């Protein structure tokens, strides 16, 4: 279909469109000359505003095309003549509008984001627009309730609620207009952008005074229907695996992959593909995939780029339906590489093949003994965390760290590379229904199909926590992404809105990413944001208090019954408050007995939803953790428990980590990191409706 150029509606046409969708607009009339303008003003009632009305004039005020507060007919005639003289070349019409009553000026906007589709914006307008840039964005459409919460999130929300001697504005009317605008941009695929500036909100109602509507002039191309999640399963559970580029040389990826599979205990058939070798690591080698007897469920290509097209053709001839392409130099290398990548993807599609990559080091499934990494891996503990990484580090450096430190067990890992075919939405849809996956972690540099991603993420988040770290938050970061995997980095503000809409738990760095995954994987979802804390050092109490305030975590006061129990170990002279400084009790009763007693007493308080235990690592604080805390934790399985520590030797740190690991308690080097992980759990629990103040979609 031939696409027309983008064009703008006139302000009059834009106002009619808004009115059609239930957005109140100021009374107005269109005229062709001075006499008609005077007649219109007589019907509307002075004072009026007069504006040039033409789709060719988008910035009327800057060009002298707006006259305000015209009080009588003679002034209107003079204003009309002045406007017509300024715009002689385009023969404009004259738009007469009744002057709106004073109120708070608000900007409403809607646009079609290039990645995520329709979004809606609200902001404080007038003189504050350029100074504060105070806006909020959400994915469209939004409910009236969500629209209202958007307005309340504005830094200038006090202007709406009434300030000094000014009365509050009709927030419900503004929210209704914002919700209607969001439905308009969501339903009308031919509209690219709407700018309502300003919408004037008064005590009773709100009126759109000016509107700019741009249309894209062409139909939105229909998107290819995505293959079902069942097409992803062979990447994790193949019965047979062929490695194209298998090698006898221990340092090469084609050898390391085979050794990883053998070490992981892959139970399927492994077929090394090498035209010059008879066998590799005791396994029979074949010149081509088509020479392999029997079916091949999954093939991986680790050969030079020039040989890749022939290898794919050979896989297609064999009937291989799932291929991992490790070779790079495609979209990660620029426009010419992108064109080659698109050709490969098209060839794979036409052969009924799913392709992961290029630039991918594949997948891990500890339960199936599958590990296709080109970096040597140790045995990985099976568990419930599945990782989707747009980087190979999750199957290399991070994979080795997880195997060693054991912060959690793994269900699945996929390093998706350039995403020519298999992308984050495919994996979200698959993992949402994967019974072995209880928590999903994603590292993204960009999103392939934004609108599908929102749907896939929302469905996954309705079933299990999805923690996402997305790079490219800065302009420089977005540029670095383009040179890495060729991804398109959408607006970071819009991506935040996507997270709120879908229920994604967003974090900003790898430290917070793994901290949060550890918390979700080992702990129950909290039923509130109220935390109790005990610390052997006063510093721990202070930093916990500061971090809790910054993160919106409550530290409830201790009840009389709790205080009475604490006084059994805390001296009468020592102050007792939440967080509890336990040093005075430790001096008398020792670390083990004190920490056990105080932890139990605080967990028994009903309005404490979670507990943080803070250690200072030293020989005197090392004791049998299972003996001290196992019964206490088992008695309160509905309440998350976190542990942090200060200092200590490597041996003492491992004692804490290994002691609490069997109890399902995550440990953190600082209280701040533990509190941040808890705050992410609170955010998701609110999304799930387990805590009051649920985020509205």
C-alpha distance (Angstrom), angle and dihedral (degrees) to the residues before:
residue distance angle dihedral
X1 . . .
X2 3.80 . .
X3 3.79 110.9 .
X4 3.78 119.7 -138.9
X5 3.78 123.0 -144.5
X6 3.79 122.1 -93.8
X7 3.80 112.9 -88.7
X8 3.80 136.4 -178.3
X9 3.78 130.1 -128.2
X10 3.76 117.9 -129.0
X11 3.80 115.1 -103.6
X12 3.81 89.9 -106.4
X13 3.81 92.0 52.5
X14 3.80 90.2 44.9
X15 3.80 91.1 52.7
X16 3.81 91.1 50.6
X17 3.81 89.3 52.5
X18 3.80 92.1 50.7
X19 3.80 91.3 47.9
X20 3.80 90.6 50.0
X21 3.82 88.8 57.9
X22 3.79 94.3 48.8
X23 3.80 100.1 -97.6
X24 3.83 110.5 137.6
X25 3.80 113.2 -121.8
X26 3.79 131.0 -170.4
X27 3.81 115.4 -95.3
X28 3.78 110.0 -93.9
X29 3.79 145.6 162.6
X30 3.80 133.2 -158.1
X31 3.80 119.6 -130.5
X32 3.79 136.6 179.7
X33 3.81 100.5 -152.6
X34 3.78 145.1 9.7
X35 3.82 95.7 -84.6
X36 3.78 93.0 52.8
X37 3.80 89.9 47.0
X38 3.82 91.5 53.8
X39 3.82 90.7 47.8
X40 3.81 90.7 50.4
X41 3.79 92.0 48.6
X42 3.78 89.4 51.9
X43 3.79 90.0 56.5
X44 3.79 94.5 44.4
X45 3.79 96.0 41.1
X46 3.79 128.3 -122.1
X47 2.99 137.8 -56.7
X48 3.79 97.1 62.9
X49 3.77 140.5 164.1
X50 3.80 122.5 -127.2
X51 3.80 121.9 -153.7
X52 3.75 137.9 177.2
X53 3.81 107.1 -111.6
X54 3.80 117.1 -154.6
X55 3.78 135.0 119.3
X56 3.81 85.5 -132.0
X57 3.84 91.6 64.9
X58 3.80 111.5 64.8
X59 3.81 100.5 159.2
X60 3.78 102.1 46.5
X61 3.79 99.1 163.7
X62 3.80 94.5 54.2
X63 3.82 90.6 53.1
X64 3.80 97.7 46.8
X65 3.79 93.5 -102.8
X66 3.81 97.5 130.9
X67 3.83 127.5 73.5
X68 3.79 118.3 -177.7
X69 3.82 136.9 -162.7
X70 3.82 96.3 16.4
X71 3.78 103.9 -179.8
X72 3.83 105.3 -171.5
X73 3.81 145.7 15.9
X74 3.80 97.0 -97.0
X75 3.82 92.1 52.3
X76 3.79 88.8 48.3
X77 3.81 92.5 52.9
X78 3.79 91.2 50.5
X79 3.81 91.6 47.9
X80 3.80 91.3 48.9
X81 3.81 92.4 50.9
X82 3.79 90.8 49.3
X83 3.82 92.8 51.4
X84 3.81 93.3 46.1
X85 3.81 90.5 51.1
X86 3.82 91.6 51.1
X87 3.81 93.1 51.9
X88 3.81 102.9 34.8
X89 3.77 94.1 135.2
X90 3.80 96.8 61.7
X91 3.84 101.5 38.8
X92 3.80 94.5 -131.7
X93 3.77 127.1 -161.4
X94 3.78 121.9 -127.6
X95 3.77 121.5 -116.3
X96 3.79 115.3 -155.1
X97 3.80 115.7 -162.1
X98 3.75 131.4 -178.4
X99 3.79 109.2 -117.3
X100 3.79 110.0 -104.7
X101 3.77 120.2 -126.5
X102 3.81 114.9 -101.7
X103 3.79 116.6 -87.9
X104 3.77 143.3 127.6
X105 3.79 113.4 -47.3
X106 3.79 113.7 -131.6
X107 3.79 130.9 -177.9
X108 3.78 118.6 -138.4
X109 3.77 118.8 -173.3
X110 3.77 140.5 172.4
X111 3.77 131.5 -174.7
X112 3.77 143.1 162.9
X113 3.80 107.0 -107.0
X114 3.83 110.8 -144.3
X115 3.81 91.4 -128.2
X116 3.80 108.6 27.4
X117 3.78 103.3 27.1
X118 3.81 125.3 -136.0
X119 3.80 118.1 22.4
X120 3.79 132.1 171.5
X121 3.81 129.5 -146.1
X122 3.79 136.9 -162.1
X123 3.79 127.5 -172.4
X124 3.76 145.7 157.7
X125 3.80 108.9 -91.1
X126 3.77 137.3 -168.5
X127 3.77 119.3 56.5
X128 3.82 90.4 -14.4
X129 3.80 95.3 62.1
X130 3.80 100.6 86.9
X131 3.80 95.5 28.6
X132 3.80 100.5 55.0
X133 3.83 103.7 15.9
X134 3.78 84.9 -149.6
X135 3.80 107.4 179.2
X136 3.81 140.6 136.8
X137 3.80 126.6 -155.2
X138 3.80 132.8 -157.2
X139 3.79 135.7 174.1
X140 3.81 111.1 -97.5
X141 2.94 136.7 -83.1
X142 3.80 104.0 45.7
X143 3.78 130.0 178.8
X144 3.80 121.5 -118.5
X145 3.80 88.5 -106.9
X146 3.80 92.1 53.8
X147 3.80 90.5 45.2
X148 3.79 89.0 54.5
X149 3.81 91.4 50.3
X150 3.83 88.9 51.0
X151 3.79 90.0 57.1
X152 3.80 91.6 47.8
X153 3.83 90.3 52.7
X154 3.79 92.0 60.3
X155 3.78 114.5 109.0
X156 3.80 86.8 -130.6
X157 3.80 94.2 51.9
X158 3.80 88.1 121.4
X159 3.81 87.7 70.2
X160 3.80 88.2 62.3
X161 3.80 96.6 43.6
X162 3.79 93.5 52.1
X163 3.77 127.7 -93.1
X164 3.78 134.4 -156.3
X165 3.81 104.9 -20.8
X166 3.82 95.7 -22.4
X167 3.80 119.2 110.1
X168 3.81 122.4 -124.8
X169 3.78 117.6 -94.2
X170 3.79 126.2 -122.6
X171 3.81 96.6 -89.3
X172 3.80 92.3 176.2
X173 3.81 90.7 58.9
X174 3.81 91.0 51.1
X175 3.82 91.0 46.9
X176 3.81 90.9 51.1
X177 3.80 90.8 51.2
X178 3.82 91.3 47.9
X179 3.80 92.2 49.2
X180 3.82 91.0 48.2
X181 3.81 90.5 50.5
X182 3.80 89.9 51.2
X183 3.81 91.2 52.8
X184 3.79 90.6 48.7
X185 3.82 94.8 54.6
X186 3.82 91.0 42.8
X187 3.82 94.5 52.1
X188 3.80 101.7 37.4
X189 3.79 106.9 68.1
X190 3.81 90.8 179.8
X191 3.81 92.7 65.5
X192 3.79 116.7 88.2
X193 3.81 102.1 179.3
X194 3.80 142.6 -0.9
X195 3.79 123.9 -165.9
X196 3.82 117.8 -171.8
X197 3.79 104.6 -173.4
X198 2.88 112.2 -169.4
X199 3.76 121.0 12.7
X200 3.80 103.7 179.8
X201 3.79 113.1 -144.9
X202 3.79 119.3 -159.7
X203 3.77 136.4 172.7
X204 3.81 90.0 -80.8
X205 3.76 116.2 31.1
X206 3.78 136.6 -29.3
X207 3.80 132.9 -107.6
X208 3.80 131.7 -154.7
X209 3.80 106.1 -132.1
X210 3.80 101.0 178.4
X211 3.80 131.9 17.8
X212 3.79 133.8 -177.3
X213 3.81 115.9 -165.7
X214 3.79 121.9 -174.3
X215 3.80 120.5 -168.6
X216 3.79 125.4 -158.6
X217 3.79 93.0 -140.1
X218 3.77 96.0 -140.9
X219 3.75 142.1 73.8
X220 3.78 118.6 -95.6
X221 3.80 109.3 -110.9
X222 3.79 114.5 -111.7
X223 3.79 112.5 -109.1
X224 3.77 122.8 -126.7
X225 3.78 112.1 -102.0
X226 3.78 109.0 -106.7
X227 3.82 118.0 -119.8
X228 3.79 115.1 -108.6
X229 3.83 124.6 -92.7
X230 3.80 90.0 -106.5
X231 3.83 88.4 73.7
X232 3.82 88.9 64.4
X233 3.81 96.2 56.2
X234 3.86 96.9 80.3
X235 3.81 88.4 63.2
X236 3.83 87.8 65.7
X237 3.79 105.2 25.4
X238 3.81 109.6 34.2
X239 3.77 120.0 161.2
X240 3.80 90.2 -153.5
X241 3.80 133.8 22.8
X242 3.81 131.2 -161.7
X243 3.81 121.5 -163.8
X244 3.81 111.8 -156.0
X245 3.78 104.5 -158.3
X246 3.80 97.3 30.4
X247 3.79 110.7 170.4
X248 3.79 140.6 -160.8
X249 3.83 90.4 -147.3
X250 3.85 110.0 99.6
X251 3.82 94.2 -146.1
X252 3.79 96.6 54.8
X253 3.78 125.7 93.3
X254 3.79 90.6 -124.0
X255 3.80 88.9 63.0
X256 3.81 98.7 37.9
X257 3.82 91.6 55.0
X258 3.80 91.5 54.9
X259 3.80 91.7 48.3
X260 3.83 90.4 49.1
X261 3.79 90.2 53.3
X262 3.79 92.6 49.2
X263 3.81 92.7 46.0
X264 3.82 91.8 47.7
X265 3.81 90.1 51.7
X266 3.80 100.8 -117.6
X267 3.80 105.5 -164.7
X268 3.80 97.6 -162.6
X269 3.78 129.4 82.7
X270 3.83 116.7 -75.0
X271 3.80 118.4 -154.1
X272 3.84 116.8 -170.7
X273 3.82 110.5 -153.9
X274 3.80 114.5 -150.8
X275 3.82 125.2 138.4
X276 3.82 94.4 -145.9
X277 3.82 104.9 37.9
X278 3.81 127.7 83.5
X279 3.79 94.9 -164.0
X280 3.79 138.1 -3.6
X281 3.83 124.4 -157.4
X282 3.79 88.6 -11.6
X283 3.80 94.4 -53.1
X284 3.80 123.7 115.9
X285 3.82 111.8 -107.6
X286 3.81 126.3 -147.2
X287 3.82 129.6 -154.5
X288 3.81 94.1 -132.6
X289 3.78 137.8 9.2
X290 3.80 89.0 -114.8
X291 3.83 88.1 62.4
X292 3.80 93.0 61.2
X293 3.81 112.8 106.8
X294 3.79 112.6 -127.8
X295 3.80 129.4 9.7
X296 3.81 126.6 -37.7
X297 3.81 113.0 -148.0
X298 3.81 98.5 -176.8
X299 3.80 131.4 18.3
X300 3.79 128.0 -171.2
X301 3.80 123.1 -158.5
X302 3.83 119.0 -150.3
X303 3.80 101.9 161.1
X304 3.82 135.0 111.5
X305 3.79 115.8 -69.5
X306 3.82 95.9 -111.4
X307 3.80 91.1 62.5
X308 3.81 96.6 47.1
X309 3.87 99.4 89.7
X310 3.82 92.1 54.7
X311 3.81 91.0 46.9
X312 3.81 90.6 52.5
X313 3.80 90.9 49.1
X314 3.79 89.5 51.0
X315 3.82 90.1 50.8
X316 3.80 90.1 49.9
X317 3.80 91.3 50.3
X318 3.80 89.6 51.3
X319 3.81 91.3 50.0
X320 3.81 95.6 -115.1
X321 3.80 107.0 165.1
X322 3.83 100.2 -174.4
X323 3.81 125.1 52.4
X324 3.82 133.0 173.6
X325 3.80 112.4 -155.6
X326 3.80 111.8 -158.6
X327 3.81 96.2 173.3
X328 3.81 115.4 107.2
X329 3.79 134.5 -159.7
X330 3.80 98.3 91.8
X331 3.82 124.6 99.8
X332 3.80 87.4 -13.7
X333 3.84 86.8 65.5
X334 3.82 99.3 51.8
X335 3.80 141.1 -96.2
X336 3.81 97.8 -33.3
X337 3.78 90.3 50.2
X338 3.80 90.3 49.0
X339 3.80 90.5 55.2
X340 3.82 90.1 52.3
X341 3.79 90.1 47.6
X342 3.80 91.6 52.2
X343 3.81 90.0 51.4
X344 3.82 90.9 52.6
X345 3.81 91.6 48.2
X346 3.81 91.7 49.5
X347 3.81 91.2 49.4
X348 3.80 90.7 49.5
X349 3.80 91.8 49.6
X350 3.78 92.9 49.6
X351 3.82 88.6 52.8
X352 3.81 92.1 50.4
X353 3.80 90.2 -112.2
X354 3.83 129.8 143.7
X355 3.80 113.7 -141.3
X356 3.81 126.8 -159.0
X357 3.80 111.0 -161.8
X358 2.98 146.8 -38.4
X359 3.79 97.9 -133.3
X360 3.82 91.9 25.5
X361 3.79 128.6 133.9
X362 3.74 90.4 -161.8
X363 3.76 134.9 -137.7
X364 3.80 146.4 -29.0
X365 3.79 128.1 -153.2
X366 3.83 111.5 168.4
X367 3.82 93.2 -169.0
X368 3.81 90.6 56.6
X369 3.79 94.0 40.6
X370 3.81 89.6 -118.7
X371 3.82 120.4 149.3
X372 3.82 117.9 150.7
X373 3.80 97.2 173.0
X374 3.80 118.8 137.6
X375 3.83 87.4 -141.7
X376 3.79 121.0 76.3
X377 3.81 111.3 -100.7
X378 3.78 133.3 -164.7
X379 3.79 121.9 -136.3
X380 3.82 110.0 -66.3
X381 3.79 121.8 -142.7
X382 3.82 112.8 -120.5
X383 3.78 113.5 -120.8
X384 3.78 143.8 134.0
X385 3.82 105.1 -78.0
X386 3.80 117.5 102.9
X387 3.80 119.9 -169.8
X388 3.80 128.2 -154.6
X389 3.79 109.5 -167.0
X390 3.77 130.4 -177.8
X391 3.78 84.3 -159.7
X392 3.80 134.1 61.5
X393 3.80 91.1 -129.5
X394 3.82 90.0 90.0
X395 3.81 90.1 63.4
X396 3.79 94.3 38.8
X397 3.81 124.5 28.5
X398 3.79 96.8 11.7
X399 3.78 90.8 40.9
X400 3.80 90.5 56.4
X401 3.82 90.4 47.0
X402 3.80 92.3 50.9
X403 3.80 90.6 49.3
X404 3.82 90.7 52.0
X405 3.83 104.6 37.2
X406 3.83 95.8 31.3
X407 3.83 98.2 -151.6
X408 3.81 86.7 165.3
X409 3.77 140.8 -20.3
X410 3.79 122.6 -95.8
X411 3.78 130.3 -123.6
X412 3.81 101.5 176.5
X413 3.82 137.9 -11.3
X414 3.81 124.8 -165.5
X415 3.82 124.7 -177.3
X416 3.80 101.0 -164.2
X417 3.81 101.3 -176.7
X418 3.81 116.0 -175.0
X419 3.82 94.6 -1.9
X420 3.79 98.3 -136.7
X421 3.81 87.6 160.4
X422 3.82 118.4 -16.0
X423 3.80 106.6 60.1
X424 3.79 141.0 167.0
X425 3.82 93.3 -80.6
X426 3.81 92.1 54.6
X427 3.78 89.9 52.7
X428 3.80 95.3 43.9
X429 3.80 90.2 53.0
X430 3.80 90.6 49.1
X431 3.81 96.9 44.2
X432 3.81 93.3 45.5
X433 3.80 88.1 70.3
X434 3.79 97.5 33.2
X435 3.81 106.4 115.5
X436 3.81 92.4 -156.3
X437 3.82 91.8 57.3
X438 3.80 116.4 80.9
X439 3.82 99.6 159.2
X440 3.81 129.7 27.9
X441 3.80 126.3 -153.4
X442 3.81 122.1 -168.7
X443 3.79 133.0 -170.9
X444 3.81 110.2 -166.1
X445 3.78 134.5 -179.5
X446 3.79 93.2 -179.7
X447 3.78 141.6 -18.2
X448 3.80 123.0 -109.0
X449 3.82 100.0 -154.9
X450 3.77 110.3 14.9
X451 3.79 100.8 -169.2
X452 3.80 92.9 47.0
X453 3.80 89.2 46.6
X454 3.81 91.3 56.2
X455 3.81 90.8 52.0
X456 3.81 93.6 44.7
X457 3.80 93.2 46.3
X458 3.81 93.1 48.3
X459 3.80 91.2 52.1
X460 3.81 92.6 47.2
X461 3.82 92.9 46.3
X462 3.80 90.6 51.9
X463 3.81 87.2 62.9
X464 3.81 106.4 33.0
X465 3.83 141.3 -3.5
X466 3.81 115.9 -79.4
X467 3.82 114.9 -163.9
X468 3.79 114.8 -164.5
X469 3.79 132.1 -168.9
X470 3.79 112.1 -171.1
X471 3.78 122.5 -172.8
X472 3.79 125.4 -157.8
X473 3.82 94.4 70.3
X474 3.80 90.5 140.6
X475 3.80 128.3 51.5
X476 3.80 89.4 -112.9
X477 3.81 90.1 50.2
X478 3.78 91.1 51.7
X479 3.81 89.7 52.0
X480 3.81 90.9 50.8
X481 3.79 89.8 51.9
X482 3.79 91.8 54.9
X483 3.79 89.7 57.6
X484 3.81 93.1 45.4
X485 3.80 109.7 49.5
X486 3.77 103.9 -9.6
X487 3.80 92.1 -113.8
X488 3.75 124.5 156.2
X489 3.80 109.2 -121.8
X490 3.79 109.9 -147.4
X491 3.77 123.1 -150.0
X492 3.80 109.7 -66.0
X493 3.80 91.4 -139.3
X494 3.79 89.4 55.2
X495 3.81 91.2 47.6
X496 3.81 89.1 54.7
X497 3.80 87.1 54.0
X498 3.81 89.5 50.4
X499 3.80 89.7 54.1
X500 3.80 92.2 51.6
X501 3.80 92.1 46.3
X502 3.80 96.0 48.7
X503 3.81 99.8 33.0
X504 3.80 96.0 -113.4
X505 3.80 114.6 161.6
X506 3.78 104.6 -133.0
X507 3.81 124.5 -157.4
X508 3.79 128.5 177.1
X509 3.81 106.1 -140.6
X510 3.79 142.2 28.4
X511 3.80 93.1 -106.6
X512 3.80 92.0 57.9
X513 3.82 89.6 41.0
X514 3.80 94.6 60.9
X515 3.82 93.7 35.6
X516 3.79 90.1 56.0
X517 3.81 94.8 44.1
X518 3.82 89.4 51.9
X519 3.79 90.9 52.8
X520 3.79 95.4 48.1
X521 3.79 93.3 45.0
X522 3.80 96.7 51.1
X523 3.80 105.7 28.9
X524 3.82 137.4 64.2
X525 3.79 116.6 -113.1
X526 3.81 109.0 -94.1
X527 3.79 121.4 -113.4
X528 3.79 91.8 -147.6
X529 3.80 144.0 6.0
X530 3.81 96.0 -109.9
X531 3.78 115.8 118.0
X532 3.77 133.8 -172.4
X533 3.80 119.4 -154.4
X534 3.78 136.7 -169.8
X535 3.78 124.8 -170.2
X536 3.76 135.7 -177.3
X537 3.81 87.8 -148.2
X538 3.78 129.3 54.7
X539 3.80 89.1 -136.3
X540 3.79 89.2 64.7
X541 3.81 90.1 55.5
X542 3.80 93.0 50.6
X543 3.81 98.0 46.7
X544 3.81 90.5 44.6
X545 3.79 90.2 54.3
X546 3.81 92.3 49.2
X547 3.79 94.7 45.7
X548 3.80 92.5 46.2
X549 3.79 91.6 54.6
X550 3.81 92.1 48.4
X551 3.82 92.0 49.0
X552 3.79 97.8 43.1
X553 3.81 94.5 -111.3
X554 3.79 117.2 147.3
X555 3.81 122.1 -135.7
X556 3.81 102.0 -157.6
X557 3.78 121.1 -148.3
X558 3.78 116.1 -104.4
X559 3.80 115.4 -101.3
X560 3.82 120.5 -126.1
X561 3.82 90.8 -107.5
X562 3.81 90.3 53.5
X563 3.81 91.9 46.4
X564 3.80 90.0 52.0
X565 3.80 91.6 53.3
X566 3.81 92.2 46.7
X567 3.79 91.6 51.8
X568 3.79 87.7 63.8
X569 3.82 87.0 76.9
X570 3.82 105.6 13.9
X571 3.82 115.0 81.1
X572 3.81 116.5 -113.7
X573 3.82 92.0 -116.6
X574 3.81 94.1 55.5
X575 3.83 117.6 91.3
X576 3.80 115.1 -121.1
X577 3.78 122.4 -154.9
X578 3.81 138.3 130.7
X579 3.05 113.6 -57.0
X580 3.82 90.5 43.9
X581 3.81 117.9 -142.4
X582 3.81 99.6 -146.7
X583 3.82 100.4 -178.1
X584 3.80 95.6 104.6
X585 3.82 90.2 52.3
X586 3.81 92.6 46.0
X587 3.82 90.3 56.5
X588 3.80 90.0 58.2
X589 3.82 103.7 33.3
X590 3.82 105.7 20.8
X591 3.78 129.3 -114.0
X592 3.80 99.0 -80.1
X593 3.82 98.9 50.9
X594 3.79 93.9 39.0
X595 3.80 96.8 49.1
X596 3.79 92.6 44.6
X597 3.81 93.7 49.9
X598 3.80 96.0 45.0
X599 3.80 93.7 44.0
X600 3.79 90.8 51.6
X601 3.82 92.8 46.7
X602 3.80 93.5 50.8
X603 3.80 94.9 45.5
X604 3.81 89.2 53.4
X605 3.82 90.5 60.9
X606 3.81 104.9 98.8
X607 3.80 97.9 -142.9
X608 3.82 93.2 53.5
X609 3.81 104.9 93.2
X610 3.82 99.1 -179.7
X611 3.79 140.1 10.3
X612 3.80 133.7 -136.6
X613 3.81 118.7 -161.6
X614 3.82 114.4 -163.6
X615 3.81 120.3 -160.4
X616 3.78 132.3 -168.9
X617 3.80 103.3 -149.4
X618 3.80 112.9 -128.3
X619 3.79 134.5 125.5
X620 3.82 91.8 -92.1
X621 3.82 92.2 57.7
X622 3.81 96.4 51.0
X623 3.79 111.0 102.0
X624 3.83 141.0 135.3
X625 3.79 101.5 -60.8
X626 3.79 96.0 -170.9
X627 3.79 91.7 52.1
X628 3.80 91.9 48.0
X629 3.80 102.0 44.3
X630 3.83 112.8 14.6
X631 3.81 95.9 89.9
X632 3.81 92.5 41.8
X633 3.80 92.9 52.6
X634 3.81 93.7 43.7
X635 3.81 89.6 53.7
X636 3.82 90.6 57.6
X637 3.80 105.8 37.2
X638 3.82 90.3 149.2
X639 3.83 92.4 64.3
X640 3.83 123.8 73.3
X641 3.81 115.6 -126.0
X642 3.81 122.9 -159.3
X643 3.78 131.2 -172.6
X644 3.79 129.0 -157.7
X645 3.76 132.2 173.3
X646 3.77 142.9 -164.2
X647 3.80 125.3 -137.2
X648 3.78 124.0 -33.2
X649 3.76 135.6 135.5
X650 3.78 123.5 -71.4
X651 3.80 88.6 -102.5
X652 3.82 91.9 52.7
X653 3.81 91.6 47.9
X654 3.80 90.9 51.8
X655 3.82 89.6 48.4
X656 3.81 89.7 58.5
X657 3.80 94.0 42.7
X658 3.79 96.2 45.6
X659 3.80 92.3 41.3
X660 3.81 95.2 55.6
X661 3.82 97.1 35.4
X662 3.85 94.5 80.3
X663 3.82 88.7 48.7
X664 3.81 90.6 56.0
X665 3.80 93.0 -117.3
X666 3.83 117.8 139.3
X667 3.80 117.8 -137.1
X668 3.80 127.4 -149.0
X669 3.83 133.7 -169.3
X670 3.84 91.5 -128.9
X671 3.82 136.7 26.5
X672 3.81 89.6 -124.5
X673 3.80 91.6 63.1
X674 3.79 92.0 48.6
X675 3.81 91.6 49.2
X676 3.79 91.7 48.8
X677 3.81 91.3 52.8
X678 3.81 89.4 49.3
X679 3.81 90.6 50.3
X680 3.82 89.8 55.0
X681 3.80 89.3 52.1
X682 3.80 89.6 50.6
X683 3.80 90.3 51.5
X684 3.80 91.8 53.6
X685 3.82 92.6 43.5
X686 3.81 87.9 55.0
X687 3.79 90.0 50.7
X688 3.80 89.2 51.7
X689 3.81 90.7 50.1
X690 3.81 94.3 -114.9
X691 3.81 92.0 120.6
X692 3.80 127.1 44.9
X693 3.79 114.1 -102.5
X694 3.78 96.1 51.8
X695 3.79 113.7 -168.3
X696 3.77 111.0 -109.3
X697 3.79 122.9 -133.0
